[in-house]
Amino acid sequence: MAREAAVSAITQRLASLLTVAVVASVCVAVLLTAGRADASAHEVLSSLDDSGTRSIIVRAEAGSGLDTGVLDRLRTLGGIEWFGAFGAADDVTNAAVEGGLPVSARLLYEGSIDGSHPLPGGRASRAAARQLGLADGVGAVVSRLSGASVDIDGLVGLSPDLRFLEPLVILPAPPREDPAPPHENPVAVLVVRAESPQVVGAVAAAVTSVLGVNDPTTVTVETSERLAAVRNQVGNQLGDFGRTLVLSTFAGSSGLVAAILFALVMMRRRDFGRRRALGATRSLIVALVLGQVGLTAGAASVFGTGVAVVSLALLRQPLPTPAFTAAVAILAVTTSLVAAVLPAVFASTRDPLRELRVP
């Protein structure tokens, strides 16, 4: 059947070329418009995410009672991607430079903020390393408060929701094997990152309920809920525009494909009647027409998506995601097959006696 469908597609060059032209043009049009819009939307949403649309920041005054005991309670909550607890700020300077510029240093209780393996010494952000004069983030710092010296073993990258702490030196907390009691590890700043902007409000309410502070007035909770709402609105508007454009384009293409196939059926009605007279079933005729359309539409979708992606790359325009590109190609083939159903059924109902009758 596949071989016969391929032969039919080759022999019926005009219909095949018209189908290829329509399907390929649709793929190019969709990817150059909706595809580029989708890529631009991803860039816009990424820039909004860089503003911290999923963050909840808790600031606690000294004596508030917020300590590392909150970490175990946060682990029981859902909708949280990451959280980190920081101690109070302590000014540190480069141990090798007397009277150097001070930088805030904080204890980070448990874990890592950039996914790297925790080092025994401290780590500095790039801004802190520049201010301290530490080449490659390696050296030693000394606390202005206690006079204690700590080795800095490297740089650390801060995510957008932690950049408000810049410039920052992160100091190692007591080892997990021999931790201090929670009340001896006061938390000054707690940062919680929600799994998605949509759940920021619910996660913020849950986090507030498990803080366990002595006086709620000594704690402030900042959320990005308003920014998250703006992100959702922008995402919905851009998504609606893309969906409307894609649906309208493919609706028009399916009509053109159906018209082409109806013309093909009328031109080949004697051929279909001959096949019916030789014993071909209606389902075989339907499968033959659909197979021919599937082969031509598949080749056209691959060609069209390739042309569109290369064109966008040459024009230095944002490229749609691979998932979007594949979805356009699959949708092009699917709509072509759906549009071919009625012409295929019409071809299968040709009366062999009527079509083969000689005037």
Steps between C-alpha positions, in 0.01 A plus 500: 500500500780743587676428170179550303430826683852619418455408133168686492660807656777495237273441202250767608765770493272801475287408801806395701687821419199712592462313832872538572486871417199561726628298799857633475374858468282456806792366705720789390228757570420360845863474610592845368206659683366294790833318542693823526233638733532188717878540516464869587245409767747260657761777506255743662394245761863410568581866561206519741621185674841665537320761709409231753136421426507190723675629811380548857742693722466496879703754701522452875624745760738394776311321777206407276543131579544394136765228498612199298215294640289652222697299242353168612151650494550635148589151376145388576346762270415451135551739210856594606793456262777631728550686826798644681550648847766764559639633825550863596741709294858537625742736328820333379808639325788350307742357758794601281391864464492714811204739501345346189141549391252300710257247352204334669555137596220264604473144618308272265331221691506169312535444127628704209352795314641415156480120498875452550649280770543694826861592572657502848582869468298803402397611154464848354274642234675665206406847625636419846823355357559817296434724801726292724773473238499119499639362175274217375314517831782332694658645813415572862267746670490622857194598701490855630279388789682193630838524328467140383653409165328280241643359177311577180521201265324628188221692335127441527231597250192667644160439345281807423301461822819517709665799336352736757767359736786619274788539562503182708748265662346169606658340805473129584248412769579246776531143363177303479654214699532722808251785454423756763146508644264697274463785749878556480478550122284811452381569146500858374392440139298208367457464123244257358463431128162368388468239226301736277376862506142377529552357851697790652204627704413158642863417577551837672201435726628152585852628571365773728304242699810288581748774593453440872607849607439653842365831370353521147563875492876435493471314169423637153398282207556627147356315202513539125129420471420822313788445258392137462149617412645729233702206366191281480305775322779557248537126443127454447476791255797383295371142508152605383649695210712204390215251528262719301756550225586130478138384497392751236796416277449125521125537449566679173758244393266209569240660274755536220617141538141375493430700182813363332408143588142537384636621165738202497213259566296648216796470263567140606143381539543250215812363667314454828207343315739259328650400834153439641413286196817293555397424859653782704300564816388843610735489798789428261415807291477715814834368626661563161390865490596561864835331447574721201410811699697386804817447296480833320401692815779337701763595243355850472498556878865396532597727211291792625625486860858474379462807277336697783763414761788580262334829405458603864861407574629701203289799605629461858147477634408300813447134413190312618555211736554151351169392654314784326670426167420129523141579599456720191628224272278238663198731491560569130492128419201440728288779353586382149385148584180629660433716194555195278239283673195635312668488155622147577151385600358669189754314283409167660131545412557526124272259315723287272222444243429870473862610488602237242195543277600597145277775353 
